[in-house]
Every structure is written in structure tokens, then in C-alpha cells.
């Protein structure tokens, strides 16, 4: 009898599963169509941050197809050099704040490299001394390498690449050099056009990386203050991950400053406070192993609880503001926490070997509040 009802129960289970899946999809789409939903994802800062590599790969793939179609459709000889130039120019992940600067550098480097390559071909056609052409090519490559490690390194690198593409070893025919120069120009132009299409904002990367670190600090801080000590291996692993994000944020200051119109000095101050918080937490982690063995540690919990809660609230509020892009409430919250957080208290119950942790807690609380105030002055996009 039970076996007879199995098909019916299986059908009912499948209908229930399909209904639940439809309900989840309906809640996700809301009143939007599929096209509207994908448009919403494309405009979502967090989606673009999480999928920056995929979006960049898609952009390069479409640009490559456009380059191939353009050179093939126009019947340009040696059109593959345009595709090679495209990959050299647009292959690296560039943020919107650096696009104009990089576009200028690419244009200058392409022009200089093409002229030098044609000059090599011209002198070889006139003099016909192959050894001299090789020596001149090597000297120009060395000059480009010398400046490639300096401030104008990108221009020097692309100049050397364009020089070799156009001139080869200097023994190419002049018409081949001209066609290659034209292909380099086509590849650079296509790369610049697609660099401005669907740009990747450094602000998104900066916001969400900083938010991740602040949330991790908020999770780590209570454990270091009144929780159990962590092993040396666990401490190295956790702080290595936090430090990697900190170093990555440092390289984003210049493009973020250009995208938001914020002075770089203000972002440097946020970076300094962020670095100070991580340093303070690492010192707390080092001292935690010694605190647990102290007989006075149990009496110190009460004094540290209020400060621990205040800093955790500030770190989580700052992380939420960074993720949502709305930092207007941080100023009021930071001012409110000043009255709720206890100041220095020379309590007799605070043992001598506990005063270092208490002092670090005071400094970390002040730095987290100051970080929130700095973030409140920035209007995120």
C-alpha cells in the first residue's frame, strides 16, 4: 500500500521544491525583469568588486574581438600586431582613477616607440650596416630599461615594446615598419576605447577591503581582550591576512583620491589609523598568553568589558558604512560613544601587569573612534 503512494509523494515533493525555488527567485527579482535584474547586478558596487576579474576578462575578450574584426575587415596587413598591442596595453587591471593617466602614457609611449622604430629602419636602409643597427637597437633597449624602473616606468616599457614591434631588429622594410606602426596605433586606440567602457572603480576595492579588515578586527578584539589566547601559528595566519589587505589598500590611495575628489592626505590618515589598530591588536595578541597565567586577570574583566564593547560597536558601524556607502551616521555615533566609554581609571583592582592591556584598550578605542570620524567626512560613491 505504501509503495503505491510513493509516486504521488514524489510528485508532491517535486512540486513543493519547484514552488520554493520559484519563491526564492521571485524575492530576488522583486518587480524587476531578468534584464532589470542583471542591470541591477551590473550597477552593484559589491558585485563589481567580487567579480572584478571576470568583468575585466570579459572586457579584454570583447576588445580582442573588436581588434580582430577591425583589422580583418579593413584588410590591414600584419593585423595580429594590433591584437598583441591591445593585450600589452589593456591586459593589466586598471582602475577608473588611473585610466586618463594611463591613456596619456600609452599614447606618448606608442608615438615615441613608433618613431624610434622607423628611424632604425631608415638608418639601416641608408647605411646598410647590420652590426650598427643591432648596437643601436640594444642601446635604445637599455635606455628604456633604465627608465623603466623609475617614475615614468610604464612609458619607458611601452616605448621599448613598440620600438621592437615596429622596427624589429632594424632590418625590416620601410613599408613593413609603417604597417606595424599603423597596427600599433589601431591596437592602442581600441584598448583606450575599451578602458573607458565599464571601468573598474578603485573606490569599490578600497571600501570593501577596508570593511573586511574592520569586521575581522571587531571579531578578533573581544577574543584578545577577555577570551582565550591564540597559538603562535594561528596568530601569524590571521595577522598575515590582515596585513595583505592593508598593503593592498596602500596602493589604492592615489586612484581613490582621484575618483572621490578627496585629498590623498585624508586617505593616508585613514591608512595610518588602520595600521595603528592592527599593530595594537597584534600587541594584545602577544600579551594575551601572559595575562591568562596572572592571578589578577579575573578581576580585570569588568574594567575591560565596556571599552571592548565600545570599540567593537565602532568597528562594526564603520564596516557597515563602508559597505553601504553611507557614512553620515558615523559622526553622531562617534560623538555618542565618547560619553559611553569610560576614561582612564586608576582603579586599585587593576594589577600592575594588567595595565599594559588596559592602556592598549584605551588607545584602540580612541583610534577606532577617530577612524570613524575620518570616514564620516568622505562622501562615498
N, C-alpha and C positions, 0 to 999 in steps of 0.2 A: 504493500500500500504506500509506504514511504517512497519507494523507488518510482512509483507512478507520479508523485508530486515533484520529483526533482527537476524536470524540465521547466515546470511552471515557476518554481522557486528561483531557478537560474535566470529565467527571463525577467522576473521581478527584480532580482539583484542587479541585472544589467541596466534595466530602466532607471533604477534608483541611482546607480553610478553615473549614467548619462545625464540625469537631471542635476545631480550635484556638480558635475563638470560644467554644464551649461550655466548654472547659477554663479559659479566662480568666474566664468568668462564674462557673464553679464555684469557682475560687480566690477570687474576690472575695466571693461569697456565703458560702463556707465551709459550715457546717452550718445556716446561717440560711435561713429562707424569704424570699420577696420582701418580705413585711410586716416581718419582723425586720430585713432589710437597710435598708429605709427608716427604720425606727425607730432603727437604729444611726446612720444619717446625721443624723437629726434631733437626736440627742444629741451628735454630734461637735462639739467646740468649733471645730475648723478649718473644718468645713463651714459652720457657722453664721456664722463670721467672713467667709468668702469669699462667702457668699450672703446677707449681711445685708439688702441692698436688696431682693432677691427675696422674702425672708421678710417684710420689712416691707410690701411691696406686697401680698402675699397676705393679711396680717392686715388691712390697711386695706380691701381688697376685700371680705373676709368681713364686716367690721364695717359697711361700707356696705350690703351686702345685708341684714344684720340690722336696721339702722335703717329701711330702706325697708319691709321686711316688717312690722316692729313698728308703724310709723305707719300703714301701709296697712291692716293687719289690724285695728287699733283704730279706724280711721276718723277719725284726728286731722286736723283742718283745717290747711292750710299745713304739711304734714309735710316738705316739702323743706327747711324751715329746720333741722330736726333733722339732715338729711344735711349741710347746709352747716356747722353747728356741729361735727359729727363730723370733717369734714375739717380745720377750723381747729384742733381740739384734738389730734387724733391724727396729723395729716399729717406733722409733723416726726418725725425718727428719734430716739426716746428710749431710753436705756439703763435697765436694771433699777435701777441705783443712784439714778436720778433720778425713778423713777416715783411714789413716795409724795410726794415734794416737789412734783412737777408736778401730781399729783392734787389735793393740797390747794390749790395756787394756782388750778387750774382751777375748783374748787368755789367758792372765795371770789370769783373774778372773775365767774363766772356769776351768783352771787347779787347782787353789787353792781350789775352791769350791768343785770340784770332789774329791780331795784328802781328804779334811776335812770330807766330807760326808761318804766316805769309812772308814775313821778312826773311825767315830762314830759307824758305823755298826760293825766294827771289835771289838771295846771295849765292845759293848753290847753283841756280841756273846761270848766273853771270860768271862766277869764278870757277865752278866745277870742281872744287877741291873737297873731296868727301871727308877727309880727316878733319879739315877746318870746320865743316858742318857738324860733325859729331862732337867736336870740342865745344863749339858754341851752344849746341843743344844741352850738353852736360853742364856747362856753366850756368845757363838760364835755369835749368832744373835745380841746381844747387842754390841759386839766389832765391827761387821760390820756396825751397825747403827752409832756408834761413829765416825768411819772413813768416813761414807757416807756423812757427812756434811763438810768434809774437801776438800783438793786439790785432793785427789785420791778417790773422792766420787763414781765415776762410777765403779771403780774396786771393791770397798767395797760392793756396792749394788748388782752387778752381782755375787760376791762371796757368799753373803748370799742367793740369789735366787738359785744358783747352789747347795749350801750346802743342802737346803731343798729338792730340786728336787731329788738329788742322795740319800741322807740319810734319807729323810722323818723325822720321829721322832726318828730315830736311831734304830728302832726295825725291820727294813726290813731285808730280807735275803741278803746274800752277793752277790748272783748271780743277784738278782733284782737290787741291787746298781750298779753292774758292767754294766748291760744293760742300766740302766738310765744314767750312766756316758757316755756310748757309744752314746746314743741318744743325750745327751747334746753336745757332740763333733760334731756329724753329723749336728745338727741344727746350731751350731756356724759356722761350715765350710761353709754350704750353705749360711748363712747370710753374711759372709765375701765375698764370691764369687759375690753375687748379690749387695753388697755395692759398688764394683768397676765397676759394669755394669751400664752404662748410669748414671754417677754420676751427682749430682746437685751442680753447682758451686756457692759458696757464692759471687763470684765477680759479677755475674748477679744480684743477690738480692741487693747487695750494690750499684751497678751502677744505677739501675732503681729506687730504693727507694730514693737515693740522688737526682736524676734528678727530681723526682716528687716533692720533697720538694723545690728544687730551682725554678722550674716553678711556684709553688704556691707562693713562696716569690716574684717572679717577677710580678705576678698578684696582689699581695697584696700591694706591696710597693707604686705604684702610688696612690692608694686609700688612704693610710695612710699619704702620703706627701701632696697631693693637693686635695684629694677627700673628701667625707663626712665621718664623724665619724661613727664607728660601735657601736652597742649596746654591753653591757657587756656580754649578753648571746651569741651573735654571736662571740665576741672576744674569749670567753672561748672555744667555739666549734672549731673554726679554729685553735687556738694555741694548743689545746689538740691533734688534729690530727697530726699537725707538730711535736709535742713533742714525740708522739708514734713512728713515723718513726725515729726520732733522737735516741731514746733509742734502737730501733731495730738495727740501724746501729752500735751502740757501740758494740753489741755482735758479729758482723761480722768481726771486725778488725783482730782478730787472724787468722781465716781461709783465709781471703782475702790476708793477708800478706804472707801466705804460698803459695797460688795459684799464685800470681803475682810475688813473689820473691822481694817484696818491704818491706823495714824496717817498723815495726809497728809504729815507732815514726813519720814517714811521714803521715801515715793514722790518727794517733792521732792528728796531727796538722790540717789536713783537718776537723776532727771531731770538734776540738776546734773552728775553724773559722765558721763552720756551726752553732755551738751552739751560738757563738757571734752574728751572723747575726739574728738568731731567737730572741735572747734577745733584740737586738736593735730594731727590728720590734715591739716587744711587748711593749717596752717603748714608741715608736712612737704612737702605738695604744692607750696607756693610755693618752698621751698628746694631742691627736687629739681632744678630747672633749673640752679641754680648749682653743685650738687655734682658733676654729671657732667663739667663742664669742669675740675674741680680735678685736679691730678696726684696728689694724695694719696688720692683717692676709692677706688681699687682696694684699698689697704691697709686700709681701714676696714670692708670687707665682713665679715671674720671676727669682728670685735668686735660687729657688729650682728646676726649670724645667730641667736645664742642668744636674745637678747631678742626678736627678731622672732618666733621660733617659740613662745616662752612666751606672748606676748600673743595670738597667733593661736589657740593652744590654749584660752586663757581665753575669748576672744570666742566661739569656736565652741561651747564647752561651755555658756556662758551662753545662747546662742541655742537649743541643743538642749533645755536645761532649761525654757526658756520655752515652747517648742512642745509638749513632752511634759507640762508641768505638774508635773514632779518636780524640785525644786531641792535635794534633800537631799544630793546628792553634790558640790555646788559648794563647800561649806565645806572638805571634805577636799582637794579638788583645788586650791583657792586656797592652802591651807597647804602642800601639797606643792610647788607652784610656787615658793614663797619660797626653798626650798633649791636649786632647779634654776636659778633666774635669777641671773646674776652681778650683783654690786653695782657701784657706781661704780669705775672702774678708770682711774687716771691713767696710761695706757699711753703710752709715748713715740711709738708709731706713730700715735696719734690726732692728726691735724693740727689746728691751731687753727680752721680754717674748717669742720672736721667736728664740733667739739664741740657745736654747737647741735643737730644731728641726734641726737647721742648722748644729750644731756640730754633732748630730747623723747622719745626712746625709753624712757628711764628713767621719766619721768613717765607716759607712756601705759601702760607695763607695770604701774605701781603703781595707776593708775586703773582699768584693766580688772580687776585682782585685787580691788580694793575694791568695784567694781560687782558682781562675782560673790559676794562676802561679803554684800552688802546683799540681793541676790536670794535667797541661801540662808536668810535669816531670814523670808521670806514664804512662807506656805503657800498655793499657788495652787489654785483650784477648777477 
